[in-house]
């Protein structure tokens, strides 16, 4: 089974100061599709209302989704990098039957001197 592009993301030609990589494992196709719909809505919102981050492309392999975030402001990154653990996101995750144990999140930071 190979990777499949799901969403193109909102990546720009700006160089990020930090990157977050996310993997989410699902139990069924219906929940994968619900998550894709949420990510697509967020992509569309970012296109209309730019913020100090953008979404990398989203791919899937089987019942696993992979995506990332490019961060362009280190203070904003430090403030928001773990926002996925808040109750609002928890409510979103429960809508597609996942919780934090189904996520793998890694942050990469480029410090500029």
C-alpha positions as CSV (number, residue, x, y, z in Angstrom):
1,X,0.0,0.0,0.0
2,X,1.5,3.4,-1.0
3,X,0.9,6.9,0.2
4,X,-2.0,8.8,-1.3
5,X,-2.2,12.7,-1.5
6,X,-5.4,13.7,0.3
7,X,-5.1,17.5,0.5
8,X,-2.5,19.9,-1.0
9,X,-2.3,22.1,2.1
10,X,-1.6,25.8,2.1
11,X,2.1,25.8,2.0
12,X,3.7,29.1,0.8
13,X,7.2,29.8,-0.4
14,X,8.1,31.2,3.1
15,X,10.7,29.3,5.1
16,X,9.3,28.0,8.4
17,X,11.1,28.6,11.7
18,X,9.5,25.4,13.2
19,X,7.7,22.4,11.8
20,X,5.3,20.0,13.4
21,X,4.7,16.6,11.9
22,X,1.5,14.7,12.9
23,X,0.4,11.1,12.4
24,X,-3.1,9.9,13.3
25,X,-4.3,6.3,13.3
26,X,-8.0,5.6,12.8
27,X,-10.1,2.5,13.3
28,X,-12.2,2.8,10.1
29,X,-12.7,4.6,6.8
30,X,-15.6,6.7,8.0
31,X,-13.5,8.3,10.7
32,X,-10.6,8.9,8.2
33,X,-13.1,10.8,5.9
34,X,-14.4,12.9,8.9
35,X,-10.9,13.9,9.7
36,X,-10.1,14.8,6.1
37,X,-13.2,17.0,6.0
38,X,-12.0,18.8,9.2
39,X,-8.5,19.3,7.7
40,X,-10.0,20.6,4.4
41,X,-12.2,23.1,6.2
42,X,-9.2,24.3,8.1
43,X,-7.2,24.6,4.9
44,X,-9.9,26.7,3.3
45,X,-10.1,29.0,6.4
46,X,-6.3,29.5,6.3
47,X,-6.5,30.5,2.6
48,X,-9.0,33.2,3.6
49,X,-7.5,34.3,6.9
50,X,-3.7,33.9,6.8
51,X,-2.0,33.3,10.1
52,X,1.7,32.8,11.2
53,X,1.5,29.2,10.2
54,X,0.3,27.1,7.2
55,X,-0.6,23.5,6.6
56,X,1.7,21.1,4.8
57,X,0.1,18.6,2.4
58,X,-1.9,15.8,3.9
59,X,-1.3,12.2,2.8
60,X,-2.7,8.9,4.0
61,X,-1.6,5.2,4.0
62,X,-4.4,2.9,4.8
63,X,-6.1,4.2,8.0
64,X,-3.3,6.5,8.9
65,X,-3.2,10.2,8.1
66,X,0.0,12.3,7.9
67,X,0.2,16.1,7.8
68,X,2.3,18.9,9.1
69,X,2.3,22.5,10.2
70,X,4.9,25.2,9.1
71,X,5.4,27.9,11.8
72,X,6.7,31.3,10.9
73,X,6.8,33.0,14.3
74,X,8.7,31.3,17.1
75,X,6.7,33.0,19.9
76,X,3.5,31.9,18.3
77,X,4.8,28.4,17.9
78,X,5.8,28.2,21.5
79,X,2.4,29.4,22.6
80,X,0.4,27.2,20.2
81,X,2.5,24.1,19.5
82,X,0.5,21.9,22.0
83,X,-2.9,23.4,21.2
84,X,-4.0,20.0,20.0
85,X,-4.2,18.9,23.7
86,X,-6.9,21.5,24.6
87,X,-10.6,20.6,25.1
88,X,-11.7,22.2,21.8
89,X,-9.4,19.9,19.8
90,X,-10.4,17.0,22.1
91,X,-14.0,17.6,21.0
92,X,-13.0,17.6,17.4
93,X,-11.0,14.4,17.8
94,X,-13.9,12.6,19.5
95,X,-16.1,13.4,16.5
96,X,-13.9,11.0,14.5
97,X,-13.4,8.6,17.4
98,X,-9.8,9.4,18.2
99,X,-8.0,10.7,21.3
100,X,-4.4,11.8,22.1
101,X,-3.2,8.2,22.2
102,X,-4.0,7.9,18.5
103,X,-1.7,10.8,17.6
104,X,2.1,11.0,17.2
105,X,3.3,14.6,17.2
106,X,6.9,15.7,16.6
107,X,8.2,19.3,16.6
108,X,11.3,20.5,14.8
109,X,12.7,24.0,15.6
110,X,15.3,26.0,13.6
111,X,16.8,28.6,15.8
112,X,18.1,31.6,13.9
113,X,21.0,33.5,15.6
